Amino acid sequence: MESQNPVALVTGSTSGIGAAIARRLSMDGFSVVLHSRNSSEAGHALASELRAAAYVQADLANDTDRVKLIQEAIG
């Protein structure tokens, strides 16, 4: 996901408040990096719904997954 828009990383963004925040940020012109630990199907569905979004599945308790998530957001 490459963009000139500001980028927001929303953890826990595949349902509820996290999904609502991601939708609002997208409407406000942000590129959004979506995250969840388990809900990859919902994450990919939401990413395809939004204007500029990418989904990353990661367990935030795992060092490697945290690094992967941050690298995606920076990228």
PDB file of N, CA, C and O in Angstrom:
ATOM      1  N   MET A   1       0.855  -1.169   0.000  1.00  0.00           N
ATOM      2  CA  MET A   1       0.000   0.000   0.000  1.00  0.00           C
ATOM      3  C   MET A   1       0.892   1.219   0.000  1.00  0.00           C
ATOM      4  O   MET A   1       1.511   1.515   1.022  1.00  0.00           O
ATOM      5  N   GLU A   2       0.982   1.937  -1.101  1.00  0.00           N
ATOM      6  CA  GLU A   2       1.790   3.134  -1.199  1.00  0.00           C
ATOM      7  C   GLU A   2       0.873   4.316  -1.433  1.00  0.00           C
ATOM      8  O   GLU A   2      -0.002   4.264  -2.297  1.00  0.00           O
ATOM      9  N   SER A   3       1.068   5.395  -0.661  1.00  0.00           N
ATOM     10  CA  SER A   3       0.146   6.505  -0.717  1.00  0.00           C
ATOM     11  C   SER A   3       0.828   7.785  -0.265  1.00  0.00           C
ATOM     12  O   SER A   3       1.814   7.752   0.471  1.00  0.00           O
ATOM     13  N   GLN A   4       0.290   8.912  -0.714  1.00  0.00           N
ATOM     14  CA  GLN A   4       0.735  10.218  -0.239  1.00  0.00           C
ATOM     15  C   GLN A   4      -0.135  10.678   0.929  1.00  0.00           C
ATOM     16  O   GLN A   4       0.151  11.705   1.545  1.00  0.00           O
ATOM     17  N   ASN A   5      -1.181   9.934   1.236  1.00  0.00           N
ATOM     18  CA  ASN A   5      -2.083  10.266   2.337  1.00  0.00           C
ATOM     19  C   ASN A   5      -1.410   9.964   3.670  1.00  0.00           C
ATOM     20  O   ASN A   5      -0.496   9.142   3.737  1.00  0.00           O
ATOM     21  N   PRO A   6      -1.868  10.635   4.739  1.00  0.00           N
ATOM     22  CA  PRO A   6      -1.391  10.227   6.059  1.00  0.00           C
ATOM     23  C   PRO A   6      -1.822   8.788   6.314  1.00  0.00           C
ATOM     24  O   PRO A   6      -2.846   8.340   5.799  1.00  0.00           O
ATOM     25  N   VAL A   7      -1.040   8.070   7.106  1.00  0.00           N
ATOM     26  CA  VAL A   7      -1.321   6.657   7.367  1.00  0.00           C
ATOM     27  C   VAL A   7      -1.685   6.476   8.832  1.00  0.00           C
ATOM     28  O   VAL A   7      -1.036   7.025   9.723  1.00  0.00           O
ATOM     29  N   ALA A   8      -2.738   5.693   9.067  1.00  0.00           N
ATOM     30  CA  ALA A   8      -3.150   5.357  10.429  1.00  0.00           C
ATOM     31  C   ALA A   8      -3.107   3.853  10.599  1.00  0.00           C
ATOM     32  O   ALA A   8      -3.568   3.109   9.733  1.00  0.00           O
ATOM     33  N   LEU A   9      -2.560   3.411  11.701  1.00  0.00           N
ATOM     34  CA  LEU A   9      -2.560   2.004  12.077  1.00  0.00           C
ATOM     35  C   LEU A   9      -3.638   1.829  13.143  1.00  0.00           C
ATOM     36  O   LEU A   9      -3.583   2.452  14.203  1.00  0.00           O
ATOM     37  N   VAL A  10      -4.618   0.976  12.850  1.00  0.00           N
ATOM     38  CA  VAL A  10      -5.713   0.743  13.793  1.00  0.00           C
ATOM     39  C   VAL A  10      -5.657  -0.721  14.214  1.00  0.00           C
ATOM     40  O   VAL A  10      -5.980  -1.613  13.431  1.00  0.00           O
ATOM     41  N   THR A  11      -5.247  -0.958  15.449  1.00  0.00           N
ATOM     42  CA  THR A  11      -5.198  -2.331  15.950  1.00  0.00           C
ATOM     43  C   THR A  11      -6.595  -2.750  16.381  1.00  0.00           C
ATOM     44  O   THR A  11      -7.408  -1.925  16.798  1.00  0.00           O
ATOM     45  N   GLY A  12      -6.857  -4.051  16.271  1.00  0.00           N
ATOM     46  CA  GLY A  12      -8.180  -4.558  16.631  1.00  0.00           C
ATOM     47  C   GLY A  12      -9.264  -3.951  15.772  1.00  0.00           C
ATOM     48  O   GLY A  12     -10.327  -3.585  16.274  1.00  0.00           O
ATOM     49  N   SER A  13      -9.005  -3.840  14.477  1.00  0.00           N
ATOM     50  CA  SER A  13      -9.870  -3.049  13.603  1.00  0.00           C
ATOM     51  C   SER A  13     -10.841  -3.853  12.742  1.00  0.00           C
ATOM     52  O   SER A  13     -11.400  -3.308  11.790  1.00  0.00           O
ATOM     53  N   THR A  14     -11.054  -5.111  13.043  1.00  0.00           N
ATOM     54  CA  THR A  14     -11.924  -5.904  12.165  1.00  0.00           C
ATOM     55  C   THR A  14     -13.375  -5.938  12.615  1.00  0.00           C
ATOM     56  O   THR A  14     -14.217  -6.514  11.926  1.00  0.00           O
ATOM     57  N   SER A  15     -13.686  -5.328  13.767  1.00  0.00           N
ATOM     58  CA  SER A  15     -15.085  -5.283  14.208  1.00  0.00           C
ATOM     59  C   SER A  15     -15.260  -4.151  15.217  1.00  0.00           C
ATOM     60  O   SER A  15     -14.287  -3.560  15.684  1.00  0.00           O
ATOM     61  N   GLY A  16     -16.490  -3.869  15.536  1.00  0.00           N
ATOM     62  CA  GLY A  16     -16.814  -2.920  16.591  1.00  0.00           C
ATOM     63  C   GLY A  16     -16.204  -1.547  16.423  1.00  0.00           C
ATOM     64  O   GLY A  16     -16.166  -0.994  15.323  1.00  0.00           O
ATOM     65  N   ILE A  17     -15.726  -1.002  17.535  1.00  0.00           N
ATOM     66  CA  ILE A  17     -15.185   0.353  17.559  1.00  0.00           C
ATOM     67  C   ILE A  17     -13.972   0.480  16.643  1.00  0.00           C
ATOM     68  O   ILE A  17     -13.826   1.492  15.958  1.00  0.00           O
ATOM     69  N   GLY A  18     -13.104  -0.525  16.618  1.00  0.00           N
ATOM     70  CA  GLY A  18     -11.925  -0.468  15.757  1.00  0.00           C
ATOM     71  C   GLY A  18     -12.287  -0.337  14.290  1.00  0.00           C
ATOM     72  O   GLY A  18     -11.665   0.440  13.565  1.00  0.00           O
ATOM     73  N   ALA A  19     -13.285  -1.087  13.843  1.00  0.00           N
ATOM     74  CA  ALA A  19     -13.730  -1.002  12.447  1.00  0.00           C
ATOM     75  C   ALA A  19     -14.344   0.360  12.163  1.00  0.00           C
ATOM     76  O   ALA A  19     -14.125   0.929  11.093  1.00  0.00           O
ATOM     77  N   ALA A  20     -15.113   0.888  13.114  1.00  0.00           N
ATOM     78  CA  ALA A  20     -15.730   2.208  12.941  1.00  0.00           C
ATOM     79  C   ALA A  20     -14.653   3.290  12.838  1.00  0.00           C
ATOM     80  O   ALA A  20     -14.766   4.204  12.021  1.00  0.00           O
ATOM     81  N   ILE A  21     -13.615   3.187  13.661  1.00  0.00           N
ATOM     82  CA  ILE A  21     -12.507   4.145  13.608  1.00  0.00           C
ATOM     83  C   ILE A  21     -11.806   4.056  12.262  1.00  0.00           C
ATOM     84  O   ILE A  21     -11.499   5.081  11.654  1.00  0.00           O
ATOM     85  N   ALA A  22     -11.549   2.840  11.790  1.00  0.00           N
ATOM     86  CA  ALA A  22     -10.882   2.654  10.495  1.00  0.00           C
ATOM     87  C   ALA A  22     -11.718   3.245   9.360  1.00  0.00           C
ATOM     88  O   ALA A  22     -11.177   3.898   8.469  1.00  0.00           O
ATOM     89  N   ARG A  23     -13.021   3.021   9.387  1.00  0.00           N
ATOM     90  CA  ARG A  23     -13.896   3.582   8.350  1.00  0.00           C
ATOM     91  C   ARG A  23     -13.859   5.107   8.370  1.00  0.00           C
ATOM     92  O   ARG A  23     -13.778   5.747   7.322  1.00  0.00           O
ATOM     93  N   ARG A  24     -13.917   5.678   9.555  1.00  0.00           N
ATOM     94  CA  ARG A  24     -13.905   7.138   9.669  1.00  0.00           C
ATOM     95  C   ARG A  24     -12.579   7.716   9.187  1.00  0.00           C
ATOM     96  O   ARG A  24     -12.570   8.705   8.453  1.00  0.00           O
ATOM     97  N   LEU A  25     -11.476   7.124   9.582  1.00  0.00           N
ATOM     98  CA  LEU A  25     -10.173   7.598   9.123  1.00  0.00           C
ATOM     99  C   LEU A  25     -10.074   7.529   7.604  1.00  0.00           C
ATOM    100  O   LEU A  25      -9.536   8.438   6.972  1.00  0.00           O
ATOM    101  N   SER A  26     -10.587   6.461   7.024  1.00  0.00           N
ATOM    102  CA  SER A  26     -10.583   6.322   5.575  1.00  0.00           C
ATOM    103  C   SER A  26     -11.409   7.430   4.924  1.00  0.00           C
ATOM    104  O   SER A  26     -10.987   8.035   3.939  1.00  0.00           O
ATOM    105  N   MET A  27     -12.582   7.686   5.482  1.00  0.00           N
ATOM    106  CA  MET A  27     -13.434   8.771   4.960  1.00  0.00           C
ATOM    107  C   MET A  27     -12.739  10.132   5.074  1.00  0.00           C
ATOM    108  O   MET A  27     -12.973  11.024   4.259  1.00  0.00           O
ATOM    109  N   ASP A  28     -11.892  10.280   6.080  1.00  0.00           N
ATOM    110  CA  ASP A  28     -11.178  11.541   6.290  1.00  0.00           C
ATOM    111  C   ASP A  28      -9.884  11.635   5.485  1.00  0.00           C
ATOM    112  O   ASP A  28      -9.127  12.593   5.644  1.00  0.00           O
ATOM    113  N   GLY A  29      -9.623  10.655   4.627  1.00  0.00           N
ATOM    114  CA  GLY A  29      -8.487  10.734   3.715  1.00  0.00           C
ATOM    115  C   GLY A  29      -7.240   9.985   4.133  1.00  0.00           C
ATOM    116  O   GLY A  29      -6.202  10.109   3.484  1.00  0.00           O
ATOM    117  N   PHE A  30      -7.317   9.215   5.197  1.00  0.00           N
ATOM    118  CA  PHE A  30      -6.158   8.440   5.635  1.00  0.00           C
ATOM    119  C   PHE A  30      -6.055   7.134   4.862  1.00  0.00           C
ATOM    120  O   PHE A  30      -7.071   6.555   4.477  1.00  0.00           O
ATOM    121  N   SER A  31      -4.843   6.673   4.636  1.00  0.00           N
ATOM    122  CA  SER A  31      -4.601   5.290   4.267  1.00  0.00           C
ATOM    123  C   SER A  31      -4.583   4.534   5.594  1.00  0.00           C
ATOM    124  O   SER A  31      -4.003   5.009   6.571  1.00  0.00           O
ATOM    125  N   VAL A  32      -5.211   3.369   5.634  1.00  0.00           N
ATOM    126  CA  VAL A  32      -5.393   2.679   6.902  1.00  0.00           C
ATOM    127  C   VAL A  32      -4.744   1.299   6.862  1.00  0.00           C
ATOM    128  O   VAL A  32      -4.956   0.526   5.928  1.00  0.00           O
ATOM    129  N   VAL A  33      -3.955   1.007   7.884  1.00  0.00           N
ATOM    130  CA  VAL A  33      -3.424  -0.337   8.086  1.00  0.00           C
ATOM    131  C   VAL A  33      -4.307  -0.981   9.150  1.00  0.00           C
ATOM    132  O   VAL A  33      -4.336  -0.549  10.303  1.00  0.00           O
ATOM    133  N   LEU A  34      -5.019  -2.013   8.742  1.00  0.00           N
ATOM    134  CA  LEU A  34      -5.936  -2.734   9.623  1.00  0.00           C
ATOM    135  C   LEU A  34      -5.204  -3.893  10.280  1.00  0.00           C
ATOM    136  O   LEU A  34      -4.281  -4.466   9.700  1.00  0.00           O
ATOM    137  N   HIS A  35      -5.612  -4.229  11.468  1.00  0.00           N
ATOM    138  CA  HIS A  35      -4.952  -5.304  12.202  1.00  0.00           C
ATOM    139  C   HIS A  35      -5.956  -6.115  13.005  1.00  0.00           C
ATOM    140  O   HIS A  35      -6.940  -5.579  13.516  1.00  0.00           O
ATOM    141  N   SER A  36      -5.703  -7.384  13.108  1.00  0.00           N
ATOM    142  CA  SER A  36      -6.370  -8.253  14.086  1.00  0.00           C
ATOM    143  C   SER A  36      -5.449  -9.432  14.362  1.00  0.00           C
ATOM    144  O   SER A  36      -4.516  -9.703  13.606  1.00  0.00           O
ATOM    145  N   ARG A  37      -5.724 -10.114  15.438  1.00  0.00           N
ATOM    146  CA  ARG A  37      -4.935 -11.302  15.758  1.00  0.00           C
ATOM    147  C   ARG A  37      -5.474 -12.517  15.022  1.00  0.00           C
ATOM    148  O   ARG A  37      -4.694 -13.355  14.570  1.00  0.00           O
ATOM    149  N   ASN A  38      -6.798 -12.632  14.890  1.00  0.00           N
ATOM    150  CA  ASN A  38      -7.385 -13.855  14.336  1.00  0.00           C
ATOM    151  C   ASN A  38      -8.333 -13.667  13.158  1.00  0.00           C
ATOM    152  O   ASN A  38      -8.513 -14.600  12.376  1.00  0.00           O
ATOM    153  N   SER A  39      -8.930 -12.525  13.006  1.00  0.00           N
ATOM    154  CA  SER A  39     -10.045 -12.339  12.070  1.00  0.00           C
ATOM    155  C   SER A  39      -9.581 -11.931  10.683  1.00  0.00           C
ATOM    156  O   SER A  39      -9.942 -10.857  10.201  1.00  0.00           O
ATOM    157  N   SER A  40      -8.787 -12.771  10.038  1.00  0.00           N
ATOM    158  CA  SER A  40      -8.220 -12.379   8.746  1.00  0.00           C
ATOM    159  C   SER A  40      -9.289 -12.203   7.671  1.00  0.00           C
ATOM    160  O   SER A  40      -9.177 -11.298   6.844  1.00  0.00           O
ATOM    161  N   GLU A  41     -10.304 -13.032   7.664  1.00  0.00           N
ATOM    162  CA  GLU A  41     -11.361 -12.895   6.650  1.00  0.00           C
ATOM    163  C   GLU A  41     -12.050 -11.539   6.780  1.00  0.00           C
ATOM    164  O   GLU A  41     -12.249 -10.841   5.785  1.00  0.00           O
ATOM    165  N   ALA A  42     -12.409 -11.172   7.992  1.00  0.00           N
ATOM    166  CA  ALA A  42     -13.048  -9.870   8.226  1.00  0.00           C
ATOM    167  C   ALA A  42     -12.083  -8.733   7.894  1.00  0.00           C
ATOM    168  O   ALA A  42     -12.498  -7.707   7.354  1.00  0.00           O
ATOM    169  N   GLY A  43     -10.808  -8.908   8.212  1.00  0.00           N
ATOM    170  CA  GLY A  43      -9.814  -7.881   7.920  1.00  0.00           C
ATOM    171  C   GLY A  43      -9.644  -7.640   6.431  1.00  0.00           C
ATOM    172  O   GLY A  43      -9.579  -6.494   5.987  1.00  0.00           O
ATOM    173  N   HIS A  44      -9.573  -8.706   5.664  1.00  0.00           N
ATOM    174  CA  HIS A  44      -9.448  -8.561   4.209  1.00  0.00           C
ATOM    175  C   HIS A  44     -10.716  -7.962   3.611  1.00  0.00           C
ATOM    176  O   HIS A  44     -10.640  -7.165   2.675  1.00  0.00           O
ATOM    177  N   ALA A  45     -11.867  -8.333   4.135  1.00  0.00           N
ATOM    178  CA  ALA A  45     -13.132  -7.769   3.645  1.00  0.00           C
ATOM    179  C   ALA A  45     -13.188  -6.267   3.900  1.00  0.00           C
ATOM    180  O   ALA A  45     -13.572  -5.500   3.018  1.00  0.00           O
ATOM    181  N   LEU A  46     -12.811  -5.850   5.094  1.00  0.00           N
ATOM    182  CA  LEU A  46     -12.821  -4.420   5.415  1.00  0.00           C
ATOM    183  C   LEU A  46     -11.804  -3.673   4.568  1.00  0.00           C
ATOM    184  O   LEU A  46     -12.089  -2.574   4.093  1.00  0.00           O
ATOM    185  N   ALA A  47     -10.628  -4.245   4.372  1.00  0.00           N
ATOM    186  CA  ALA A  47      -9.601  -3.598   3.544  1.00  0.00           C
ATOM    187  C   ALA A  47     -10.105  -3.373   2.124  1.00  0.00           C
ATOM    188  O   ALA A  47      -9.808  -2.343   1.519  1.00  0.00           O
ATOM    189  N   SER A  48     -10.865  -4.325   1.584  1.00  0.00           N
ATOM    190  CA  SER A  48     -11.372  -4.163   0.226  1.00  0.00           C
ATOM    191  C   SER A  48     -12.513  -3.151   0.171  1.00  0.00           C
ATOM    192  O   SER A  48     -12.798  -2.589  -0.887  1.00  0.00           O
ATOM    193  N   GLU A  49     -13.159  -2.920   1.297  1.00  0.00           N
ATOM    194  CA  GLU A  49     -14.257  -1.942   1.378  1.00  0.00           C
ATOM    195  C   GLU A  49     -13.724  -0.509   1.408  1.00  0.00           C
ATOM    196  O   GLU A  49     -14.362   0.403   0.881  1.00  0.00           O
ATOM    197  N   LEU A  50     -12.574  -0.311   2.016  1.00  0.00           N
ATOM    198  CA  LEU A  50     -12.040   1.035   2.207  1.00  0.00           C
ATOM    199  C   LEU A  50     -11.244   1.502   0.997  1.00  0.00           C
ATOM    200  O   LEU A  50     -10.774   0.695   0.196  1.00  0.00           O
ATOM    201  N   ARG A  51     -11.101   2.805   0.879  1.00  0.00           N
ATOM    202  CA  ARG A  51     -10.460   3.431  -0.273  1.00  0.00           C
ATOM    203  C   ARG A  51      -8.983   3.060  -0.378  1.00  0.00           C
ATOM    204  O   ARG A  51      -8.528   2.679  -1.457  1.00  0.00           O
ATOM    205  N   ALA A  52      -8.242   3.160   0.688  1.00  0.00           N
ATOM    206  CA  ALA A  52      -6.806   2.833   0.673  1.00  0.00           C
ATOM    207  C   ALA A  52      -6.493   2.137   1.988  1.00  0.00           C
ATOM    208  O   ALA A  52      -6.298   2.784   3.017  1.00  0.00           O
ATOM    209  N   ALA A  53      -6.449   0.814   1.941  1.00  0.00           N
ATOM    210  CA  ALA A  53      -6.245   0.065   3.182  1.00  0.00           C
ATOM    211  C   ALA A  53      -5.492  -1.228   2.909  1.00  0.00           C
ATOM    212  O   ALA A  53      -5.549  -1.793   1.817  1.00  0.00           O
ATOM    213  N   ALA A  54      -4.789  -1.673   3.937  1.00  0.00           N
ATOM    214  CA  ALA A  54      -4.116  -2.969   3.906  1.00  0.00           C
ATOM    215  C   ALA A  54      -4.411  -3.657   5.229  1.00  0.00           C
ATOM    216  O   ALA A  54      -4.581  -3.002   6.257  1.00  0.00           O
ATOM    217  N   TYR A  55      -4.470  -4.965   5.195  1.00  0.00           N
ATOM    218  CA  TYR A  55      -4.737  -5.740   6.404  1.00  0.00           C
ATOM    219  C   TYR A  55      -3.501  -6.555   6.756  1.00  0.00           C
ATOM    220  O   TYR A  55      -2.864  -7.144   5.882  1.00  0.00           O
ATOM    221  N   VAL A  56      -3.163  -6.585   8.056  1.00  0.00           N
ATOM    222  CA  VAL A  56      -2.046  -7.386   8.550  1.00  0.00           C
ATOM    223  C   VAL A  56      -2.533  -8.183   9.751  1.00  0.00           C
ATOM    224  O   VAL A  56      -3.014  -7.619  10.733  1.00  0.00           O
ATOM    225  N   GLN A  57      -2.402  -9.493   9.661  1.00  0.00           N
ATOM    226  CA  GLN A  57      -2.730 -10.351  10.805  1.00  0.00           C
ATOM    227  C   GLN A  57      -1.478 -10.481  11.652  1.00  0.00           C
ATOM    228  O   GLN A  57      -0.416 -10.846  11.149  1.00  0.00           O
ATOM    229  N   ALA A  58      -1.604 -10.178  12.951  1.00  0.00           N
ATOM    230  CA  ALA A  58      -0.436 -10.223  13.829  1.00  0.00           C
ATOM    231  C   ALA A  58      -0.876 -10.420  15.270  1.00  0.00           C
ATOM    232  O   ALA A  58      -1.914  -9.916  15.700  1.00  0.00           O
ATOM    233  N   ASP A  59      -0.067 -11.161  15.997  1.00  0.00           N
ATOM    234  CA  ASP A  59      -0.264 -11.326  17.436  1.00  0.00           C
ATOM    235  C   ASP A  59       0.658 -10.330  18.120  1.00  0.00           C
ATOM    236  O   ASP A  59       1.878 -10.484  18.067  1.00  0.00           O
ATOM    237  N   LEU A  60       0.101  -9.316  18.758  1.00  0.00           N
ATOM    238  CA  LEU A  60       0.907  -8.254  19.340  1.00  0.00           C
ATOM    239  C   LEU A  60       1.762  -8.726  20.507  1.00  0.00           C
ATOM    240  O   LEU A  60       2.645  -7.994  20.955  1.00  0.00           O
ATOM    241  N   ALA A  61       1.520  -9.926  21.006  1.00  0.00           N
ATOM    242  CA  ALA A  61       2.364 -10.501  22.058  1.00  0.00           C
ATOM    243  C   ALA A  61       3.635 -11.112  21.481  1.00  0.00           C
ATOM    244  O   ALA A  61       4.530 -11.504  22.230  1.00  0.00           O
ATOM    245  N   ASN A  62       3.721 -11.197  20.147  1.00  0.00           N
ATOM    246  CA  ASN A  62       4.850 -11.818  19.459  1.00  0.00           C
ATOM    247  C   ASN A  62       5.731 -10.734  18.841  1.00  0.00           C
ATOM    248  O   ASN A  62       5.255  -9.921  18.049  1.00  0.00           O
ATOM    249  N   ASP A  63       7.023 -10.724  19.208  1.00  0.00           N
ATOM    250  CA  ASP A  63       7.951  -9.699  18.706  1.00  0.00           C
ATOM    251  C   ASP A  63       7.989  -9.646  17.182  1.00  0.00           C
ATOM    252  O   ASP A  63       7.922  -8.563  16.600  1.00  0.00           O
ATOM    253  N   THR A  64       8.094 -10.778  16.543  1.00  0.00           N
ATOM    254  CA  THR A  64       8.182 -10.834  15.081  1.00  0.00           C
ATOM    255  C   THR A  64       6.926 -10.256  14.437  1.00  0.00           C
ATOM    256  O   THR A  64       7.018  -9.505  13.466  1.00  0.00           O
ATOM    257  N   ASP A  65       5.768 -10.594  14.963  1.00  0.00           N
ATOM    258  CA  ASP A  65       4.510 -10.073  14.421  1.00  0.00           C
ATOM    259  C   ASP A  65       4.404  -8.563  14.597  1.00  0.00           C
ATOM    260  O   ASP A  65       3.920  -7.865  13.705  1.00  0.00           O
ATOM    261  N   ARG A  66       4.857  -8.053  15.747  1.00  0.00           N
ATOM    262  CA  ARG A  66       4.821  -6.599  15.966  1.00  0.00           C
ATOM    263  C   ARG A  66       5.694  -5.887  14.947  1.00  0.00           C
ATOM    264  O   ARG A  66       5.289  -4.864  14.394  1.00  0.00           O
ATOM    265  N   VAL A  67       6.873  -6.405  14.695  1.00  0.00           N
ATOM    266  CA  VAL A  67       7.776  -5.805  13.712  1.00  0.00           C
ATOM    267  C   VAL A  67       7.131  -5.828  12.331  1.00  0.00           C
ATOM    268  O   VAL A  67       7.181  -4.834  11.608  1.00  0.00           O
ATOM    269  N   LYS A  68       6.531  -6.947  11.963  1.00  0.00           N
ATOM    270  CA  LYS A  68       5.864  -7.069  10.659  1.00  0.00           C
ATOM    271  C   LYS A  68       4.756  -6.023  10.519  1.00  0.00           C
ATOM    272  O   LYS A  68       4.618  -5.403   9.465  1.00  0.00           O
ATOM    273  N   LEU A  69       3.984  -5.830  11.557  1.00  0.00           N
ATOM    274  CA  LEU A  69       2.884  -4.868  11.534  1.00  0.00           C
ATOM    275  C   LEU A  69       3.409  -3.441  11.347  1.00  0.00           C
ATOM    276  O   LEU A  69       2.876  -2.682  10.539  1.00  0.00           O
ATOM    277  N   ILE A  70       4.435  -3.088  12.082  1.00  0.00           N
ATOM    278  CA  ILE A  70       5.004  -1.734  11.971  1.00  0.00           C
ATOM    279  C   ILE A  70       5.643  -1.537  10.603  1.00  0.00           C
ATOM    280  O   ILE A  70       5.507  -0.465  10.014  1.00  0.00           O
ATOM    281  N   GLN A  71       6.328  -2.532  10.092  1.00  0.00           N
ATOM    282  CA  GLN A  71       6.944  -2.402   8.759  1.00  0.00           C
ATOM    283  C   GLN A  71       5.877  -2.178   7.690  1.00  0.00           C
ATOM    284  O   GLN A  71       6.082  -1.387   6.770  1.00  0.00           O
ATOM    285  N   GLU A  72       4.754  -2.859   7.801  1.00  0.00           N
ATOM    286  CA  GLU A  72       3.660  -2.667   6.839  1.00  0.00           C
ATOM    287  C   GLU A  72       3.123  -1.235   6.938  1.00  0.00           C
ATOM    288  O   GLU A  72       2.869  -0.590   5.921  1.00  0.00           O
ATOM    289  N   ALA A  73       2.956  -0.751   8.157  1.00  0.00           N
ATOM    290  CA  ALA A  73       2.438   0.609   8.332  1.00  0.00           C
ATOM    291  C   ALA A  73       3.406   1.641   7.766  1.00  0.00           C
ATOM    292  O   ALA A  73       2.977   2.617   7.150  1.00  0.00           O
ATOM    293  N   ILE A  74       4.697   1.437   7.966  1.00  0.00           N
ATOM    294  CA  ILE A  74       5.694   2.364   7.439  1.00  0.00           C
ATOM    295  C   ILE A  74       5.756   2.280   5.909  1.00  0.00           C
ATOM    296  O   ILE A  74       5.942   3.289   5.229  1.00  0.00           O
ATOM    297  N   GLY A  75       5.598   1.070   5.385  1.00  0.00           N
ATOM    298  CA  GLY A  75       5.667   0.847   3.944  1.00  0.00           C
ATOM    299  C   GLY A  75       4.491   1.434   3.219  1.00  0.00           C
ATOM    300  O   GLY A  75       4.405   1.329   1.995  1.00  0.00           O
TER     301      GLY A  75
END
